[in-house]
């Protein structure tokens, strides 16, 4: 049977047990990965994870159960368990319904690559070697401390008692390296570089090695600077983390409805500089989180979040949408078949500007460039503070030296109004945010 057939079987069984509503989510994930530690390949393996998660609803009460075995007798037992859990669960007065079927758009271009799906351990090892060798070739002073390469093929299917029955497959490649440079008695800070892609097209492990190596070497022999309030050029990673992390939390409709979002009553009001446009696009070609439908079978879509600095909308799954008397934006997600769906961004895209990072640096009178951040970000208040890693001091538009143990702090919501420039070179980050570097003013910089 196909995964869709299995999901339909589970739904039919729940209906025969007199569930008011039922949903089944089936997933098969095959992953080949290689782990590097202390400059050596420590393990390589292929693994497959397969299973089903079943939601049953009875009298506005929800039960959920799952299994890693997809045999009919086992699935039927899981259906029975889900219904029993529903019957013993507390009433949810806000429950309306599982989503009805709607026309689903075509599968986004570039989310499945047959070449990735057919990669062997030997193939993956060859790709890892490209990155591994590039580190030393770029700079013999640099060593690999940590790293991992992963190639995955994922198939999912979702069905419910209202007639939804969908399936889709996708592939993902990810590779990261953590490097450190050593010269005489000097040791650099750890430098991190990565790449994420749905296809082998334009996926360059060698580039990951070269950039990780150059970043590590650039942070050798750091100096300190006096504490000051100045400008900061933030890499895509840091921007995603400290600026847009709280934004993601604030536009999550569940947080809005629970009173956890400072933007609960700000639709139509100014929340950032006018030049900022933020769009959640579940249909982005080659997008890391693109799909034609979400984890509940609701069609994926393009949702404008911020436009011309104005907050335009929130992101919803079907439960929050029903509760708020609006349409779901197709933002239900699951980390695995064993979890319930929850609201998540798909591909959150920051519209790029026209200036490369060198141009951003040239506009800084006194400030820092931050390649990595290690610290705390409060998603509700937006406050952040921590250590600026792979950081350098900038004066009169020039990078002067690497910075040692420098702290940065501020507030994400204020930072949205302190954006001076948005860079032109967008990249996909592990958080699912597609962003260029940005230039901020009023950053608190404390150097020991």
C-alpha positions in Angstrom: 0.0 0.0 0.0 1.0 3.6 -0.5 1.4 5.9 2.5 -1.9 7.5 1.5 -3.6 4.2 1.5 -2.3 3.5 5.0 -3.5 6.9 6.2 -7.0 6.3 4.7 -7.1 2.8 6.3 -6.5 4.4 9.7 -9.2 7.1 9.2 -11.7 4.5 8.1 -11.0 2.4 11.2 -11.5 5.4 13.5 -14.8 6.2 11.8 -16.0 2.6 12.3 -15.2 3.0 16.0 -17.6 6.0 15.9 -15.1 8.8 16.2 -16.6 12.1 15.3 -13.5 13.0 13.3 -10.1 11.4 12.6 -6.8 12.2 11.0 -3.8 10.1 10.1 -0.3 11.3 9.3 2.2 8.8 7.9 5.9 9.5 7.4 8.9 7.6 6.0 12.3 9.2 6.4 15.5 7.7 5.0 18.7 9.4 6.1 22.4 8.9 5.4 24.7 10.8 7.6 28.4 11.2 8.3 29.7 12.7 11.6 33.1 14.3 12.0 34.8 14.9 15.3 38.3 16.2 16.1 39.1 16.2 12.4 38.2 12.6 11.8 35.2 10.8 10.4 33.7 9.1 13.5 30.6 7.4 12.1 28.6 6.9 8.9 25.2 5.3 8.8 21.9 5.0 6.9 18.7 4.8 8.9 15.0 4.7 8.1 12.3 6.0 10.4 8.7 5.0 9.6 5.5 5.5 11.4 1.9 6.8 11.8 0.3 9.4 14.1 -3.5 9.3 14.6 -5.8 12.0 15.9 -9.3 11.0 17.0 -12.0 13.4 18.1 -15.0 12.5 20.1 -17.4 15.1 21.6 -14.8 17.9 21.3 -12.2 15.8 23.0 -8.9 14.9 21.4 -6.9 11.7 21.6 -3.6 11.1 19.9 -1.5 7.9 19.5 1.3 6.7 17.2 3.2 3.7 16.1 6.4 2.8 14.2 4.8 -0.3 12.8 2.5 0.0 9.7 0.9 -3.4 9.8 -3.0 -3.3 9.6 -3.6 -5.0 13.0 -1.2 -2.6 14.8 -2.7 0.4 13.1 -6.2 -0.7 14.2 -5.0 -1.0 17.8 -3.5 2.5 17.6 -6.9 3.8 16.3 -8.6 2.2 19.3 -6.0 3.8 21.7 -6.4 7.2 20.1 -10.2 7.0 20.6 -9.9 5.8 24.2 -7.6 8.7 24.9 -10.1 11.1 23.4 -12.9 9.7 25.5 -10.9 10.2 28.7 -9.5 13.6 27.8 -10.9 17.0 29.0 -13.4 18.8 26.8 -11.9 21.5 24.5 -14.7 24.1 24.0 -12.6 25.9 21.3 -12.5 22.8 19.1 -14.4 23.3 15.8 -13.2 20.8 13.2 -10.3 19.2 11.3 -9.8 21.0 8.0 -12.0 20.3 5.0 -10.4 19.4 1.6 -9.3 22.3 -0.6 -7.6 22.5 -4.0 -3.8 22.0 -3.4 -1.3 23.8 -5.6 1.2 21.8 -7.7 4.3 20.5 -5.9 6.8 23.4 -5.6 9.7 23.2 -8.0 12.9 21.7 -6.7 11.8 20.1 -3.4 12.6 16.5 -4.6 15.9 15.4 -6.3 16.2 11.8 -7.5 20.0 12.2 -7.2 19.8 13.0 -3.5 17.3 10.1 -2.9 19.7 7.6 -4.5 22.9 8.7 -2.7 24.8 5.9 -1.1 27.1 6.1 1.9 30.1 6.1 -0.5 28.6 9.0 -2.5 28.0 11.0 0.7 31.5 10.3 1.9 32.8 11.8 -1.4 30.8 15.0 -0.8 32.1 15.2 2.8 35.7 14.8 1.5 35.3 17.8 -0.7 34.5 20.0 2.3 37.1 18.2 4.5 40.0 18.7 2.0 39.0 22.3 1.3 39.6 23.3 4.9 43.3 22.4 4.8 43.7 23.7 1.3 42.4 27.1 2.3 44.6 27.4 5.4 46.9 24.7 6.9 46.5 26.4 10.3 42.9 25.4 10.5 41.5 22.2 12.1 38.0 20.6 11.9 36.6 20.3 15.4 33.1 19.1 14.5 30.8 18.5 11.6 28.0 16.5 10.1 26.6 15.8 6.6 23.1 14.5 6.2 21.1 13.5 3.1 17.4 12.7 3.6 14.5 11.5 1.6 11.1 12.1 3.2 7.7 10.9 2.2 4.5 12.0 4.0 0.8 11.4 3.6 -2.1 12.9 5.5 -5.8 11.9 5.4 -8.8 12.9 7.5 -12.5 12.0 7.8 -13.6 15.1 5.8 -12.0 13.8 2.6 -8.4 15.0 2.7 -6.0 12.4 1.2 -2.6 13.7 0.1 0.9 12.6 -0.2 4.2 14.2 -1.2 7.9 13.5 -1.1 11.0 15.7 -0.7 14.8 15.6 -0.2 17.1 17.6 1.9 20.9 18.0 2.1 22.7 19.6 5.0 26.3 20.0 5.9 28.1 22.0 8.6 31.6 22.3 9.9 33.1 23.9 13.0 36.7 24.8 12.7 39.4 26.3 14.8 42.7 27.9 13.8 46.0 27.5 15.6 49.2 29.5 15.2 52.1 29.2 17.6 50.4 29.8 21.0 47.4 31.5 19.6 44.0 29.7 19.1 41.0 31.2 17.3 37.4 31.1 18.4 35.3 28.3 16.8 34.1 29.2 13.3 30.8 27.7 12.0 29.8 27.4 8.4 27.0 25.4 6.7 24.8 24.7 3.7 21.2 23.6 3.3 19.6 22.5 0.1 16.8 20.4 -1.4 18.9 19.3 -4.4 22.5 18.7 -5.5 22.2 21.6 -7.8 24.5 24.4 -6.5 25.2 22.4 -3.4 29.0 23.0 -2.8 30.6 21.2 0.2 33.9 22.6 -0.9 32.6 26.1 -0.3 31.6 25.2 3.2 35.1 24.0 4.0 36.7 27.1 2.4 34.5 29.6 4.3 34.8 27.7 7.6 38.6 27.8 7.3 38.8 31.5 6.3 36.5 32.5 9.2 38.6 30.5 11.7 41.8 32.0 10.5 40.3 35.6 10.5 39.6 35.3 14.2 43.2 34.6 15.2 45.0 37.1 17.5 41.9 39.1 18.5 42.0 42.4 20.4 39.7 44.2 22.7 37.9 47.5 22.2 36.3 50.0 24.6 32.6 49.5 25.3 30.3 51.7 23.2 26.9 52.0 21.5 27.4 51.8 17.8 26.4 50.1 14.5 26.5 46.4 13.9 26.6 44.4 10.7 24.8 41.1 11.5 25.3 37.9 9.4 22.2 36.1 8.1 22.5 33.6 11.0 22.6 36.3 13.7 19.9 38.3 12.0 17.6 35.2 11.9 18.3 34.4 15.6 18.2 37.7 17.4 16.0 39.9 15.2 13.5 37.5 13.5 13.3 34.8 16.2 11.0 37.0 18.4 9.1 38.0 15.2 8.4 34.4 14.4 7.0 33.9 18.0 5.0 37.1 17.8 3.2 36.2 14.5 2.3 32.7 15.7 -1.5 32.8 16.0 -1.4 30.5 19.0 0.8 32.9 20.9 -1.4 35.7 19.9 -4.5 34.0 21.2 -2.8 33.0 24.4 -1.7 36.6 25.1 2.0 35.7 24.6 2.6 38.1 21.7 3.3 41.8 22.0 1.8 42.2 18.5 -1.7 40.8 19.4 -3.5 44.0 18.6 -1.1 45.5 16.1 -2.4 44.4 12.7 -2.2 47.4 10.5 0.3 49.3 12.6 3.9 50.2 12.0 6.3 47.7 13.6 9.5 48.3 11.7 11.3 50.5 9.2 9.4 51.1 6.0 12.0 49.2 3.9 11.3 45.9 5.6 9.1 43.3 3.8 8.6 39.9 5.4 6.8 37.0 3.6 6.2 33.5 4.7 6.2 31.4 1.5 5.4 27.7 1.7 5.6 27.4 -2.1 9.1 28.9 -2.6 10.9 27.0 -5.4 13.7 24.9 -3.9 12.6 26.2 -0.5 14.0 24.3 2.5 10.4 24.0 4.0 8.4 24.2 0.8 5.5 21.8 0.2 2.1 21.9 -1.6 0.3 21.3 1.7 1.0 21.5 5.4 1.0 18.8 8.1 -2.9 18.8 8.2 -3.4 18.8 4.4 -4.2 22.5 4.1 -2.8 24.1 1.0 0.5 25.9 1.4 0.5 29.6 0.5 2.3 32.9 0.4 1.5 35.0 3.5 2.6 38.6 3.8 3.6 39.2 7.4 5.2 42.7 7.2 5.0 45.1 4.3 6.4 48.7 4.2 7.0 48.3 7.9 3.3 47.5 8.6 2.2 44.3 10.3 -0.1 42.6 7.9 -1.0 39.2 9.3 -0.3 36.2 11.5 0.3 32.6 10.6 -2.3 29.9 11.5 -2.9 26.2 11.6 -6.5 25.0 11.3 -7.2 25.0 15.1 -6.0 28.6 15.7 -7.8 29.7 12.4 -11.1 28.2 13.6 -10.7 29.8 17.0 -10.0 33.2 15.4 -12.8 32.8 12.7 -10.2 33.1 9.8 -8.8 30.8 7.2 -5.7 28.7 8.0 -2.5 30.0 6.3 -1.2 26.4 5.9 1.3 26.7 8.6 0.8 23.5 10.5 4.0 21.5 10.9 5.2 18.4 12.6 8.8 17.4 13.5 7.8 13.8 13.2 4.9 11.4 12.9 4.9 11.0 16.7 4.0 14.6 17.4 0.8 16.7 17.1 0.8 19.5 14.5 1.7 23.0 15.7 2.1 26.4 14.1 5.5 27.1 12.4 6.9 29.3 9.7 7.7 27.6 6.3 10.2 29.8 4.5 10.2 33.2 6.1 11.7 35.5 3.5 13.3 39.0 4.2 13.1 41.0 1.0 16.7 41.8 0.1 18.2 45.3 -0.5 20.8 46.2 -3.1 24.0 46.5 -1.1 26.6 43.7 -0.6 28.1 43.1 2.8 31.2 45.1 1.8 29.0 48.1 1.2 27.3 47.7 4.6 30.7 47.6 6.3 31.8 50.7 4.3 28.9 52.7 5.9 29.9 52.0 9.5 31.7 54.8 11.3 32.2 52.8 14.5 30.8 49.4 15.1 31.2 45.6 14.7 30.5 42.8 12.3 29.1 39.7 14.0 29.3 36.3 12.3 27.8 34.2 15.1 25.9 34.7 18.3 25.9 32.7 21.5 23.5 33.8 24.1 19.9 34.3 25.1 16.9 35.7 23.1 13.6 36.1 24.9 10.9 35.5 22.2 8.2 37.4 24.1 10.0 40.5 25.2 12.5 40.5 22.4 15.5 41.2 24.7 18.8 39.5 23.7 22.2 39.4 25.1 25.2 37.2 24.6 28.7 36.8 23.1 29.4 38.0 19.6 31.4 35.2 17.9 33.5 35.6 14.7 33.3 39.3 15.4 35.5 42.2 14.2 35.8 45.9 15.0 34.9 48.4 12.3 36.0 52.0 12.1 35.6 54.5 9.3 34.2 51.8 7.0 37.1 49.4 7.4 37.5 46.1 9.4 40.4 46.8 11.8 40.8 43.6 13.8 39.1 40.5 15.2 37.4 41.1 18.6 37.9 39.0 21.7 35.1 38.2 24.1 32.7 40.9 23.0 29.1 41.0 24.3 26.2 42.5 22.4 22.7 43.3 23.7 19.5 44.9 22.6 15.9 44.3 21.8 14.6 42.6 18.6 11.5 44.8 18.3 13.5 48.0 18.7 16.0 46.6 16.2 13.3 46.4 13.6 13.1 50.2 13.8 16.9 50.5 13.9 17.6 48.8 10.6 19.8 51.1 8.5 20.3 48.8 5.5 19.3 45.4 4.4 21.9 43.5 2.4 21.5 41.8 -1.0 22.9 38.3 -0.4 20.1 36.2 0.9 20.7 32.7 2.3 18.6 30.0 3.9 19.4 29.7 7.7 18.7 26.6 9.9 15.8 28.5 11.5 13.9 28.6 8.1 14.5 32.3 7.7 15.8 33.5 4.3 17.6 36.7 5.1 20.6 38.8 4.0 22.9 40.5 6.4 21.6 43.7 8.0 23.1 46.8 9.3 21.6 48.0 12.7 22.2 51.2 14.7 22.2 51.5 18.5 23.8 48.2 19.3 25.2 47.9 22.8 28.7 46.5 22.5 30.7 45.5 25.6 34.3 44.3 25.1 36.2 42.9 28.0 
